[in-house]
Amino acid sequence: MTRVAAVDCGTNSIRLLVADANPRTGELLELDRRMTIVRLGQGVDRTGRLAPEALERTFAACREYADVIKEHGAERLRFVATSASRDAENRDEFVRGVMDVLGVEPEVITGDQEAEFSFTGATKELTGRADLVRPFLVVDIGGGSTEFVVGDDHVRAARSVDVGCVRMTERHLVRDGVVSDPPAEEQIAAIRADVEAALDLVEETVPLREAHTLVGLAGSVTTVSAIAQDLPEYDSAAIHHSRISHDRVREITERLLHSTHAERATIPSMHPGRVDVIGAGALVLLAIMERIGAREVVVSEHDILDGIAWSVA
């Protein structure tokens, strides 16, 4: 077993996994897994730069994670940065800050690399399941981008598109600096049009409709699962490998898009950092399910973070 640490820094959140990994047996023993909403991608779609306050929130989380990594004595660390830091003009400032705190350079990976990690993390423990028919379509709905991967034991095709819950919220639901509460129908339609256009691009290279099992990853999907199950609080064990029907996803998406900030904030399983972006994230999931005719989505708590850990091991 090798003790490894993996950090995934996305547009909306930064996450840490410390685990003992055995590549020969496929066993990944989780020691610590945590997530912090830092909204690194705040305003990036509009300004092209990482905001100073967003950088400071991210560095504060890194300092916390450095203590956890030291406490567990991880032998290796890999830090992967995704959409927001890939797009920003001042990403060098981000890189320097992370190196100062954690001692490693964040790897600003491509969308294709992001998709590969997501697929490995999500499907490694699903491949032996008799009740799940391959090929899988793994969909990782992030803050700035969404990754689509079709594969069996290995990736067959993958593509990343700039459609995520934060990006769609900032692009279409913000007026005069404030998120619409609730959004107007034309704003919702604008998100849907962006997602449909992105799906057209994906289908140019990824055979979405050939997949038999849809696997959904990341906070928008896991939060929809928590709502579908009426969980009194966020419960990873209950969410992991849960299944949500298309009808239930549609019902929840409609509810989220037509509710106010205050109403969404009262949902017991809702992380405060997702209150304003969950409607857009749920709509991305719904549009994907309708495009491929999926009757359900299998929800996984294991995703790009687990894939990064395996790459270190």
LINTAFEN-V970760 format. One record per residue. RES is the residue in one letter. SS is DSSP state (H for helix, E for strand, C for the rest). PSI is psi as a letter, one per 40 degrees, with the letter a starting at -180 (* if undefined). NEAR is the number of other ideal C-beta (glycine too) atoms within 10 Angstrom. Layout:
# LINTAFEN-V970760
res-><RES,RES>
ss-><SS,SS>
psi-><PSI,PSI>
near-><NEAR,NEAR>
This chain:
# LINTAFEN-V970760
res-><M,T,R,V,A,A,V,D,C,G,T,N,S,I,R,L,L,V,A,D,A,N,P,R,T,G,E,L,L,E,L,D,R,R,M,T,I,V,R,L,G,Q,G,V,D,R,T,G,R,L,A,P,E,A,L,E,R,T,F,A,A,C,R,E,Y,A,D,V,I,K,E,H,G,A,E,R,L,R,F,V,A,T,S,A,S,R,D,A,E,N,R,D,E,F,V,R,G,V,M,D,V,L,G,V,E,P,E,V,I,T,G,D,Q,E,A,E,F,S,F,T,G,A,T,K,E,L,T,G,R,A,D,L,V,R,P,F,L,V,V,D,I,G,G,G,S,T,E,F,V,V,G,D,D,H,V,R,A,A,R,S,V,D,V,G,C,V,R,M,T,E,R,H,L,V,R,D,G,V,V,S,D,P,P,A,E,E,Q,I,A,A,I,R,A,D,V,E,A,A,L,D,L,V,E,E,T,V,P,L,R,E,A,H,T,L,V,G,L,A,G,S,V,T,T,V,S,A,I,A,Q,D,L,P,E,Y,D,S,A,A,I,H,H,S,R,I,S,H,D,R,V,R,E,I,T,E,R,L,L,H,S,T,H,A,E,R,A,T,I,P,S,M,H,P,G,R,V,D,V,I,G,A,G,A,L,V,L,L,A,I,M,E,R,I,G,A,R,E,V,V,V,S,E,H,D,I,L,D,G,I,A,W,S,V,A>
ss-><C,E,E,E,E,E,E,E,E,C,C,C,E,E,E,E,E,E,E,E,E,E,C,C,C,C,E,E,E,E,E,E,E,E,E,E,E,C,C,C,C,C,C,H,H,H,H,C,C,C,C,H,H,H,H,H,H,H,H,H,H,H,H,H,H,H,H,H,H,H,H,H,C,C,C,E,E,E,E,E,E,C,H,H,H,H,H,C,C,C,H,H,H,H,H,H,H,H,H,H,H,H,C,C,C,C,E,E,C,C,H,H,H,H,H,H,H,H,H,H,H,H,H,C,C,C,C,C,C,C,C,C,C,C,C,E,E,E,E,E,E,C,C,C,C,E,E,E,E,E,E,C,C,C,E,E,E,E,E,E,E,C,C,C,H,H,H,H,H,H,H,H,C,E,E,C,C,E,E,C,C,C,C,C,H,H,H,H,H,H,H,H,H,H,H,H,H,H,H,H,H,H,H,C,C,C,C,H,H,H,C,C,E,E,E,E,E,C,H,H,H,H,H,H,H,H,H,H,C,C,C,C,C,C,C,H,H,H,H,C,C,C,E,E,E,H,H,H,H,H,H,H,H,H,H,H,H,C,C,C,H,H,H,H,H,C,C,C,C,C,C,H,H,H,C,C,C,H,H,H,H,H,H,H,H,H,H,H,H,H,H,H,C,C,C,E,E,E,E,C,C,C,C,H,H,H,H,H,H,H,H,H,C>
psi-><h,h,h,i,h,h,h,h,h,a,d,d,i,h,i,h,h,h,i,h,h,g,d,d,e,e,h,h,h,h,d,h,h,i,i,h,h,e,f,d,e,h,e,d,d,d,d,e,i,h,i,d,d,d,d,d,d,d,d,d,d,d,d,d,d,d,d,d,d,d,d,e,f,h,d,i,h,h,h,h,h,a,d,d,e,d,e,i,d,f,d,d,d,d,d,d,d,d,d,d,d,e,e,i,h,h,h,g,i,i,d,d,d,d,d,d,d,d,d,d,d,d,e,d,e,e,d,e,h,d,e,h,h,i,i,i,h,h,h,h,h,a,d,d,i,h,h,h,h,h,i,b,d,i,h,d,i,i,i,h,i,g,h,i,d,d,d,d,d,d,d,e,e,h,h,f,e,h,h,i,g,i,i,i,d,d,d,d,d,d,d,d,d,d,d,d,d,d,d,d,d,d,e,d,e,h,g,d,e,e,i,d,h,h,h,h,i,i,d,d,d,d,d,d,d,d,d,d,e,f,h,e,i,h,h,d,d,d,d,h,e,i,h,h,i,d,d,d,d,d,d,d,d,d,d,d,d,e,i,i,d,d,d,d,d,e,h,d,e,h,h,d,e,e,d,e,e,d,d,d,d,d,d,d,d,d,d,d,d,d,d,e,f,h,d,i,h,h,h,h,e,h,a,d,d,d,d,d,d,d,d,d,*>
near-><14,14,18,25,28,29,26,29,26,29,29,29,23,26,21,25,25,23,25,18,23,12,11,7,8,12,12,21,10,14,16,15,17,13,19,17,17,25,22,29,27,21,18,27,19,10,12,11,16,24,17,10,12,21,21,12,18,24,17,14,23,23,11,14,23,17,9,15,20,10,11,16,10,22,12,14,19,18,25,22,26,32,29,32,27,18,20,24,11,16,17,9,15,22,17,12,17,23,14,11,18,19,11,14,12,22,15,20,21,12,19,14,19,28,29,21,27,33,28,23,28,26,26,16,16,18,12,8,13,5,8,16,10,15,18,25,24,30,28,30,24,32,32,26,26,33,30,27,30,24,20,11,11,9,18,16,17,22,20,26,18,17,26,31,30,29,27,28,24,23,17,21,23,16,12,5,5,10,17,18,14,18,22,12,10,8,21,21,12,16,24,17,12,21,22,13,11,22,21,11,14,23,15,7,11,20,14,20,12,12,23,11,19,23,25,27,28,30,25,28,28,24,27,28,29,24,23,19,16,9,17,9,9,17,14,12,8,16,22,15,17,22,15,22,14,17,10,17,26,15,14,22,23,15,15,24,21,13,18,12,13,9,14,20,13,10,20,11,21,18,17,8,16,24,21,22,26,26,30,32,28,25,24,26,28,22,19,25,22,15,16,16,10,23,10,17,27,23,26,26,21,25,28,30,25,27,25,28,29,19,17,18,19>
